[in-house]
Amino acid sequence: MQLKKPSEIEMMREGGRLLRGIVDKLTDRTRPGISLKELDQLARRLIKEAGGQPSFLGYRPEGARAPYSAAICASVNEVIVHGLPGDYQLQEGDLLKIDLGLFYKDFHTDTAVTIGIGRISSQAEKLINVTRETLRRAIKECRPGKHLGDIGFAINSHVSRQGFRVARNLTGHGIGRELHEDPTVFNTGEKGRGMELKAGMVVAIEPMVCIGSGEVRQLADESYASKDGSLTAHFEETVAITNSGPLVLTE
């Protein structure tokens, strides 16, 4: 676990602001008929204009067969995360998850949003709102003296109360000079258990939620989808733990 200095957190905050601007522009362009590949090309151009590099492009996570070949993860409907952007054109009613990382001034930041394409069902709308609110509740737990289990408990308890399930075995992570650092940030947990949170920790918190059972399967392109084919949602922010409370670096 790498604790960050205040000056390093401020550099990450600068990168996080740029990343949020890029994601906002991608969201504005997302509509029925646009292809996932077009969104990836736009993301690459915006990242270059911002003076950064895409964190995901060429990254090979542990256990992956090959480096990732795109700037964004674009996951549609039952696909939860790590969807590879191809020629698929978005359709009315789809749920698109855009996950994007930015490497800027020697540090990574990471964020994700779920976007309803055109008119979506009331259940899909509830799923988006619950997942977004779940992230907000988890961020409130990011204070010195709290524990990783408090974050996981906040996520799982709220999701379960709303009748949904967290995606099993998919987690958040520490982040900084490396895209994935210790600790692993689970989306389930017990209050007061796990690693104690300390000022200087920076974590990517990312609740991933399924309408169905929460069981997950890996697809041929190494993305992850709900095993029962149910709709999924994903939100993520990069958060620094400070003595004055949680600081969302990707706001």
N, C-alpha and C positions, 0 to 999 in steps of 0.2 A: 504494500500500500504506500503510495507516494503522496505525502502531504504537500500542498502547494503554498508558496509564499503569497502574501497579498498582491505583490506586483505580478506574479504569474496568473493569479485569478483574474486580475484586471486585463491581462492580455487575452485570456480565454473569454472574458466578457466582451472584448472588442470583436473577437472572431464570432462569438455567439450572436451578436447583433447583426453582423453581416450575414450569417447563416439564416437568421430569421427573415431578413429582407429577401433573400433568395427564395426561401420556401413560400413567402407571401406572393411573390411574383409567379412561381409555379402554380400556386393555388388559383390565382387569377386567370391563368391560361387553361386551367383544367375544365373541360366541357365535353359533351357528347361529340364523338367523331375524331377527337385528337388521339394520336397513337402514343403509347407509352414510350416508344423510341424518341418521338418528338420532344417529350418532356425531359428525357435524359439529355438530349442534345442541348436543350435550352439551359438545363442545370449546368452543364459543362461550360457553356459560354458565360453564364452569370458568375460562376466561381472564378473563371479566369479574369473577368473584368474586375472582380473584387480583390484580386491579388493573392488568391489562395489556391489550394489544390483540393480535389475531391478525395476525401478520406477513404472511400470505399473502392475506388478504381485501382485495380491491381492488388487489393488486399486479400490475403489468404488466411482465413481463420483456421484455428486448429481443427483438424479432421476434414477440411474441405479438399475436394479432389483437384481443384484448380483455383487460381486467383480470380477474384470477382471482376467482371468485364464491363461494368457500367459505373456511372457516378451516383445514381439513385437506386434504391430498392423501390420497386413499384409493384405492389401486391393488391390483387383485385378479389373482392368478395370473400370466398373461403380461404384464400391465401392470406396468411397472417403477416409474414415478414420474409425478406430476402428474395422477393419476386424479381426476376430479371426482366427489364423493360425491353419488349420486342415490338412486333408489328400490331399487336392487339389494339383496336380502336375502342375507346370507352363508349359505353352505351348508357342510355337513360336507366336509372335505378341501380347502377353499380356503386359499390363502395371501394374507393381507391385509398390505399395507404402509401404515402410517400415518406420514406426514411432517407435522411441525407446527413452526411458528415462533412465537415470542412476542416482542412488543415491550414492554419494561419498563424504565422509568427511562432512556429515550433510547437503549437498545441492543437489538439483536435477538440471540436465540439460536435454534438450529435443531437438531432431532433427528429420527430416524426409527427405526422398529422393524418387524420382520416377525413376524406372528403366524399360527400354524397354527390353523385353525378345526376344533375337534373332533379326530377321528382324521385324521392325514395320512399320506402314504406315507413309507416309509423314505428314499426319494430326496429328498423334500421336506424331511424332517427334517435330512438331511445338508446340503442347500443352506442352510438357516437357520443351522446350526452353523458351517459353513465361512465364511459371510458375516460372522457375528458375530466369529469368531476373526480373520478378515482385518482387520476394523476395529481390533481390539485390537493386532494386529501393526503396523498403520500408525501408530497413536497412539504407540507406543514410539519411532518415528523422529522425533517432534516435539521436537527439542532444538536449541538454538543451535549453529550450525556444520554441521548436517545440511543437506540440500537437498530441494527439492520432488521431485526424481527419486527420492530414497530412499523417500519415501512411496508414490509410484506403483509402484516396484519391489516393495516389500513387499506391496502389494495384488495386483498381477498375478501375481507369482511364486507366492504361496500359492494363489490361485484356480486357476491353471493346473495346479499339482501335484495338486490335488484333482479334476481332470478337468472343471472348469467353465470359463466364460469371463466376463470382465468385459463389461458392456454398453458398446458402443463409443460414443464421443463424448458420454458423460454424465459430469459431473465434479462435484467439490466446489468450494469457493469461500472467499474471505475473507469475514468478517462483522464487524459492529460497529454503528455508527450507521446504516449501510445494510445491507439484507438480503444483497445480493451486492456484495462488494468484491473488489479485487485481493488476492491472486493467484488465478488458476484452479488448482485442485488436481486434477491428472489422476490417474486410476486405473491408469495405466501410467507407466513411467519407467525411467531408468537411474541406478544408484547414482552419487552425487557430481555429478549434472548438475542444471541448473535453478537457480532462485533459492535463495540461501542463506537458511536459517531464522534469524530473529533474535528475541531476547526482546522481547515486546510484540506479536508477530504473533498473531492469532486466526483460526483456520480451521475451516470445517465440512468434515469428512472423511466421505465417504459412498460406500463401495464398493457398487456395484450389479452383481449377479451373475446370469448366466443358465445354466441347465442346457444349453442348446443352443449355437448358433454365436457368440452375442454380437452379431449384427447386430440393429439397432434400426430400428423404423418409427414415425412419428408418426401418431396417430389423429386422427379428426375433431374430438375435444374438446381437442386439443393435448397429450394425454398421450403417453407413450412406452411402447412394448411391444416384446417380443422379436419379431423378424421371422418366426421359425419357430414361434411360438406356444408356446414352451417356458416352463416355470415360471421365476420370477425372485424374487430377494430383495434387500433394501435395509436397511442399517443406517447410522446417522449420529450423530455427536457433534460438539459445538462444543468446540474444544480451544485453549487458550492455550499458546504457547511461552514458557517462563520459564527463568531461569538455573538453576533447580533441577529442570528437566525438564518434561514435558507435564503440563498441568493440565486435566482434563476438566471443563468448566463445566456440562455437562448431566447429570452423574452424580446 
